[in-house]
Every structure is written in structure tokens, then in C-alpha cells.
């Protein structure tokens, strides 16, 4: 019996128990314009940009919509412009070709890859520059491939139309907004003040709306969801998961037996601050007392302002003195240095209850009318966005004026007034208020892939498929039932699976799972920013959800199987970015910059290939993978275009992957 066949139906049912229904055709006002394309990409982050890049190189007409007015997502509108990379992958330059090109553009633009001399990465840079560099990269791909890019900034997806049997997307309705003649420029107001307006068809005092109907250029097209939270996944109402998965032999480190849809990873509004020669005036915000009980350096070995400032320093015109704290070396801040802040016990906002969860569950969407025709409003809780904004602004005040520390005690924190908050439309974040245009999202809706051999409840990448953690620890034998623990041992046995099934002692394999339909790669640690236990997150004495970090640790280099990009039910719909079919724990590794590019490149290439070969992506993974000539053709195209689908020397027969750190 296949090990995956014994995965319990409850693993899926616990988080998708409501019957799936299709959104009916919406009563849409007459569109102001109709736009056609071969590939429609919702979301202009790194995954969406990579999908567009490959589509353009293949000569396709590509439409890209983005809720903000910047391309780049993590590296621009979300402000996390510090590339998260593993050293061994970076040392070998083993990334997708388009991602390598982006790195080269950064280095060419500044004359160096790390103009901020940050210590978290080999590359930290300005978010506003990232947008411009990525825009130029897509324009060059458009010329090289003779494709056509149709770019729609400040545009949200409002409605989807499916065919009669719900298997094809036939039309996408978007709303593009721009300021009215009497209103201030874009990015003046906080996102929480404007996002609900953006999803309304009608003009408002602040915004003029253009209703855009997106249609196939010919008879066929592909729609790719590369949004940060899986917006189209929620709107199309395909099966998906959200939050913690139930504990099982596939997700043995999960803290809950039943799952928890409200406990997603925290989101972060980033901001930039500048070191100054003289002390600055820092009046206390009216809301500061509400959030002050949360802020902390977190650990004694991190309890240094200079360490935190230089962690993601974006700009350092003058090299400071060498310093060291907690075993970490860095150059001290000097006046004129600019730092971006992204800190777990700082500007991370970590809701985790039904009262404050950020991404609405399917039940909440249905109850609020967002699954009714014309009812979609983005699927997010606006009040939580607002609190996240205040929380981030409060963190800046804590850094420069605070004297408390929620985790270490007050003796670790002293004021650092020689810093100023950077705001204004010409600031690094490009907003009048100084916060990033959109929060950095670590986890969104995650599809459940289609059923197949070994995956009777739908395809998913699980914790056991990638982790380096020791899952033979006594904890798992004590926590799992006897039968689940035996299944776990079989999952971990690799090529010794038969011996494990016969009850023989076997070692945990020293590699990740190998997928015959791999279309991309990624490598990063399983890294958690857990939800908080009680409402609200900033409640005095609140704690992280107990046990959530058990799964945290290193992962082996992993692959991106095509099955993880293919949702159930809709045949011309692909997923890129963080909404692919991963579990909660696996998603903690499948979320960083180079992964987003790799999965976006895979989605864009797959869409172009499917159009040319007149085949649906799900047909490429039906039956025997190795005998499917079209699947092998897709993999060859990816490799030929510089998009690796496997790491060097990481085969099913090689169990020694210890060098990949």
C-alpha cells in the first residue's frame, strides 16, 4: 500500500469542512475597457514578476495587475528589500536565471550588491529602487522575447466568471483606482484607510475607478494567482487550507490535533529610519501605551540597538567601526545610515484568534457576503490592518525612546534619540506616512492540489518532505499514536521504505522528497513568526502560541512540484507564490525571495507551454510521470531557459545532503 494512501481524510476535512460552491456571475457594471492577454497574472510581487518575465520571453501577451503601484512585492511595496538566501545556494549561484539577472541589476545600479552593509544578507537595498530595476527587467524581456506587457498598477481583482461547469476561468474583472482631481496623491493614506474603497465599483471622494474586463486574447488563456494572500484562490472558492494543520504522521510537529485556521504567521509593516548626528524630537504617539507591552529585543544575545539597526541596513555611505555583539559581527551605524525594520518582537503583528485573524476563512468570507456576486472585498480584516500600522509606528517610538522590554526586563532597553523616521512620497517606502505600501505577508491561503496516486485527499507538500529536524525523537513517539508513528517511520525511510514497512530499524533519510514533476527549487530554513495566543496580540503578558516553534529548524534543499501549482476543479488556473499546495510548516520555508522567483518562473513557463502544446497542466501530471513526454518537454524548457528543477547531486540515490546548509 502506498504510504500516502493512508493519510487520514480528516487532515483535509478539518480545515475545508464547508461544501464548495462556485461564485455565480456577478452583476458587474459595464466595463470601461476590455483588455485581452494570453496570460493574466494577479499580483506584481516577485512570483508575479517572474511569471510575467518568462511569459514575455516566450512571446506571450501578459497582463499583470497589482494592488499597489510598485512591482516587486517583498523587495519593494512590502519593504523587505534584503534577499533571504542560503549560503551554499548563493556560493554556487544556483538560482533561476531571472533572479540572477535581478541580483546583477542591483549590483550594477549601486556598484555593489550590499550598499547597506547589512549582516542578515549579502544584499540589502532601497525598496523604491527595486521597483524601477524590476520594471526595466520586464521591459527588456518584452523586447527580447517579442512579447507584450500590459501593466495595471493600483488594480484589484473584483470578480471572476467561470464557464457553465466551473472548469475554466473565462473573464476577470479588475478595478483600477487613481486619485480624483481634488484628492492627494496615491500612497498618502494608510492602506487600512483606503483598501475597502479600492474594491468598490463606484467612484468616491478620493478615487476615480476604471472597471477593466480581462479576457483571453484568442480562445485560450491562463490565469495565475500570484497575490500575497491567495486572493483568487479565495474568490474562486477552490479547496484550500489556512493556518495550522492537524497533527499527523505527515505534519508531526503541529501543535494541534484539529488544526487552527485563525493562527497564521505574523505580517509586518516595514519602515525605514535614518541615523542622525543630533538627537531628534520623538513625541509619544497617542496609541503607544496600547502596544508598548509587546515590544522586545527578544533574546539577550540580540539586545543591542546597533545590532538591530544594522540587521537590515539599506544604505551606509560611510563605513563605521567594526563591532560585535552576541557572536555577530557588524559595522557600527554612522550618521546618514538608513535601516529597514522587520523584527519579530517589534513590528511583526501576530493575530491568531477568530476575533482578529488577518486573512478571513472561507466561513468568514461567506458570512460577510464576500463570496456572493460582486461582494469580494479582498478577503482581509481591515481593522487588523489598522492595528498592524499603529503597532509598527509604535515600534519605531520604542526603538528611539522606549525603556521597557516585554521578554527580557527593562534593564536591557535605553533610548536612542539620534534617529529619525523616514516618511514622504520620496522616502524609501514611497509613502507619505512612511510605512510600506503593503505589509510583508508570510502566509496566505494554501491550495490543496488535485487527488492522485498516494494523495487521495489532494496533493500537499508536508513537513516530513523537507525537514532536517530529528523526527525520530521520543517526543513524536509519545505524541503520535502507535500506528501514526509507524507511518512516520516509513515516510522517513527513503529508499529503505520496504524495510520500515516490515518493522525493521531504519534511519531518517538525509534528504528532502524527490518529485518527478519538479519545476523549480527552493532552500530556506523552516522559519516561524507564530501567532499570539490571546486577543489582541499586543495584550500585556501575551505569549506566542505554545509549541508552534517545535517545527522550526533547517530544511534540506527542496523542489517545487508542478502538482503544487495546480488547484482543484479549474483547469486554466495556476498558483504562484506562497499559495501553492504546502502545509503550514512547509510554507514557513517556501516563502522567501528566490523561491518566489522560481515558482513564478515555473508558473509562467507552464502557462506558455500549455498554450503552445494545447494541453492542460493537470494532464502533465496524470499517470506515470517519467513516461509523460510533454512533462519532460516542460522540464527541458525550464532547464534550457536557466530555471533549475533540481539541485546538483541531490538524487533519490544520494542520501548525503549534509553539505547543503
GIQUIVEN-V10015 format. One record per backbone hydrogen bond with DSSP energy under -1.0 kcal/mol. NH is the residue of the N-H (numbers start at 1). CO is the residue of the C=O. Records with the same first field share a line. If there is no record, write none. Layout:
NH->CO  CO
//
This chain:
6->3
7->4
11->8
12->9
13->9
14->10
15->12
16->12
28->26
32->211
33->211
35->213
37->215
38->61
39->61
40->222
41->63
42->224
43->65
49->45
50->46
51->47
52->48
53->49
54->50
55->51
56->52
57->53
58->54
59->56
60->55
62->148
63->39
64->150
65->41
66->152
72->44
75->72
76->73
78->73
79->76
80->74
81->79
82->80
83->123
90->86
91->87
92->88
93->90
94->89
95->93
97->642
100->96
101->97
102->98
103->99
104->100
105->101
106->102
107->103
108->104
109->105
110->106
111->107
117->114
119->310
120->311
125->81
130->126
131->127
132->128
133->129
134->130
135->131
136->132
137->133
138->134
139->135
140->136
141->137
142->138
143->139
144->140
145->141
147->142
148->60
150->62
152->64
154->68
155->66
156->175
158->173
159->173
161->171
163->168
166->163
170->161
171->161
172->214
173->159
174->212
175->156
176->210
177->154
178->208
180->206
183->180
193->190
194->191
195->191
198->194
200->197
204->207
208->178
210->176
212->174
213->33
214->172
215->35
217->37
222->38
223->572
224->40
225->574
226->42
234->230
235->231
236->232
238->233
241->446
244->260
247->256
254->251
260->244
264->262
266->529
267->349
268->440
273->339
274->420
275->337
276->418
280->417
288->285
290->287
292->288
294->291
296->345
299->297
302->299
303->300
304->302
308->304
309->305
310->306
313->310
314->338
315->338
316->115
323->330
325->328
328->325
330->323
332->321
336->275
337->334
338->315
339->273
340->312
341->271
346->343
348->343
349->267
356->353
357->353
360->379
365->361
366->362
367->363
368->364
369->366
370->365
372->369
375->372
381->358
385->381
386->382
387->383
388->384
389->385
390->386
391->387
392->388
393->389
394->390
395->391
396->392
397->393
398->394
399->395
400->396
401->397
402->398
406->295
409->405
412->409
413->410
416->400
419->417
420->274
422->272
424->431
427->424
430->427
432->187
436->270
438->77
440->268
445->229
446->241
447->579
448->239
449->459
452->455
455->452
458->455
461->581
464->250
465->462
466->463
467->463
468->554
471->469
476->473
478->474
479->475
480->476
485->481
486->482
487->483
488->484
489->485
490->486
491->487
492->488
496->493
497->494
500->496
501->497
502->498
503->500
504->499
509->492
513->465
518->515
519->560
522->558
526->553
527->525  588
532->350
533->543
539->536
542->539
545->531
548->545
550->547
552->549
553->526
556->466
558->522
560->520
562->517
564->561
565->562
570->568
571->167
574->223
575->565
576->225
581->564
582->580
583->461
587->583
589->586
590->586
591->589
596->592
597->593
598->594
599->595
600->596
601->597
602->598
603->599
604->600
605->601
606->602
607->603
608->604
609->605
610->606
611->607
612->608
613->609
615->610
619->616
620->617
628->625
629->627
632->628
633->629
634->630
635->631
636->632
637->633
638->634
639->635
640->636
641->637
642->639
643->638
650->647
654->651
660->657
661->659
//
